[in-house]
C-alpha cells in the first residue's frame, strides 16, 4: 500500500541513482499499482515535473558509442562485456518506461496505457537484476566497464513528442533487441553458460510485448489524430533516429509485436530481400 500517485511513483524511480535500489522501487511501485487496479480502486495519476535525465550511479563511465571498447564475443571477457551492455540497456529501459508514465500528463490516455508501461517497467527491472546477477556470478558487476552514453538520447529528443517517443524507443530501439537476442543466446549456449541463457530467454520472451505496447499506443494516437500510421512512423523515425535501421530483421517477432515489414524495410541500411 502506498499514498503516492502513479506519477510520484515514477518520479521516485527516476530520481533513484543506485541500480538495485532503482529496480527494487520499480518492482514495489508496479506491485502497488497492479494491486490497486485489481481491486478496482480509483486510480490516482497525479502530475510531476519529470527530470530531463534520470539519476545515475557514478559508474559505469559513459562514453561516446565510438569510444566504447569492442571485445570479441567468443571470449570470456567478450561475454562479460556483452552482459554488461545488456544490463545497461535494461536499466535504461526501466527509466524509459517510467518516464513514459510520468512525462505526458497533458495527453488523455486510457488506463490501459499506464497498465502496459508499468508492467513493462516491472519486467525490465527483473531483466536488469537477472543480468546483473550473471555478471556477479562471473566475478564482475554492473559499472565495472564503460557503457554507451547515447542510450538516453532518444528520450531527450522526444520530451515534447509522445508519438516520436513511441516510434523510436519501443518500435525501433526495443525492436532491435528482437533482432539480436537470438544470436546472443546462441553464443552463450556455445559457452554452456546456463544462467545467462536463462536470463536472455526471459528477456527475449517478454520484450515482444514491450514492442507491441509501443505499436499499440502509436496506432491508437494515429487513429485519434486521423494519421496514416506507416508514413507517420517513417517521418518520426527520420526526424528522431540518427542513422538507418540495421538489417537483418526478426520479421516473425516484429510481426508478433504488430510491426509489419513495410514499416521498417524502407528505413533499412540495405534493400529488402526479393520475395
Protein Blocks (a to p, Z undefined) as FASTA:
>chain_A
ZZbdfklmmmmmmmpmblklmmmmmmmmmmmmmmmmmnopacdebjadddfbdcddfbdc
dddfklpccddfkbmklmmmmmmmmmmmmmmmmmmmmmmmmmmmmbccdfklmmmmmmmm
mmmmmmmmmmmmmmmmnopaehjaccdfklmmmmmmmmmomklmmmmmmmmmmmmmmmmm
mmmmmmmmmnopaklmmmmmmmmmmmmmmmmmmmmmmmmmmmmnopafklmmmmmmmmmp
gcdddddddfklmmmnopafklmmmmpcbdcddZZ
